[in-house]
Amino acid sequence: MPESGASPSSVLTSSQPQTPGAPPTETFPPPDDIPSGRDDDVVARQLREAAMAEPDPELREALWQEYRNYTGLGEDQ
């Protein structure tokens, strides 16, 4: 069977296609209770980026809630 030529690193790329010259995807600002994210680890950063790019308000809020839970922000509520 011939090799596909895909290296392991290419499999781990973003799920959103990146087309040169394409306009940036729309982003939505984080809720007021979400800090800057300056100290986010990789998983928190991915949750933040997914939430900011999600156009569906219900899914976006679910991603922010997952971010809160993962980072410990949801423990105070």
C-alpha positions as CSV (number, residue, x, y, z in Angstrom):
1,M,0.0,0.0,0.0
2,P,1.5,3.4,-0.9
3,E,2.3,5.9,1.8
4,S,0.0,8.9,1.9
5,G,2.9,11.3,2.6
6,A,1.2,12.8,5.6
7,S,3.7,13.3,8.4
8,P,2.5,13.0,12.1
9,S,2.9,16.8,12.5
10,S,0.6,17.5,9.5
11,V,-2.2,15.4,11.2
12,L,-2.1,17.7,14.2
13,T,-2.9,20.9,12.3
14,S,-5.9,23.0,12.9
15,S,-9.3,21.7,11.8
16,Q,-10.1,25.0,10.1
17,P,-8.6,25.2,6.6
18,Q,-6.1,28.0,6.1
19,T,-6.2,29.5,2.7
20,P,-3.6,32.0,1.8
21,G,-5.2,35.4,1.2
22,A,-8.5,34.3,2.8
23,P,-10.1,36.8,5.1
24,P,-9.7,36.0,8.8
25,T,-12.6,34.1,10.4
26,E,-15.0,36.1,12.5
27,T,-14.2,36.2,16.2
28,F,-16.4,36.9,19.2
29,P,-15.1,38.6,22.3
30,P,-14.9,36.7,25.5
31,P,-17.4,37.2,28.3
32,D,-16.7,39.8,31.0
33,D,-15.8,37.1,33.6
34,I,-13.0,35.6,31.4
35,P,-9.5,37.0,32.1
36,S,-6.9,37.9,29.4
37,G,-5.7,34.3,28.9
38,R,-2.1,35.5,29.1
39,D,-1.2,32.5,31.4
40,D,-3.3,29.9,29.5
41,D,-1.8,26.5,28.8
42,V,-2.2,24.8,25.5
43,V,-5.6,23.2,26.3
44,A,-7.1,26.4,27.7
45,R,-5.8,28.4,24.7
46,Q,-7.5,25.9,22.4
47,L,-10.8,26.2,24.3
48,R,-10.5,30.0,24.2
49,E,-9.8,30.0,20.4
50,A,-12.6,27.6,19.7
51,A,-15.1,29.7,21.8
52,M,-14.0,32.9,20.1
53,A,-14.5,31.4,16.7
54,E,-17.8,29.6,17.3
55,P,-20.7,31.4,15.6
56,D,-23.4,29.4,17.4
57,P,-24.2,31.2,20.7
58,E,-25.2,28.1,22.5
59,L,-22.1,26.1,21.5
60,R,-19.9,29.2,22.2
61,E,-21.3,29.5,25.8
62,A,-20.7,25.7,26.3
63,L,-17.1,26.2,25.2
64,W,-16.7,29.1,27.6
65,Q,-18.2,27.0,30.4
66,E,-15.7,24.3,29.6
67,Y,-12.9,26.9,29.7
68,R,-14.2,28.1,33.1
69,N,-14.3,24.5,34.4
70,Y,-10.9,23.6,33.0
71,T,-9.2,26.8,34.3
72,G,-10.9,26.7,37.7
73,L,-13.0,29.8,37.1
74,G,-16.2,28.0,37.5
75,E,-15.4,26.9,41.1
76,D,-16.5,30.2,42.6
77,Q,-20.0,30.0,41.3
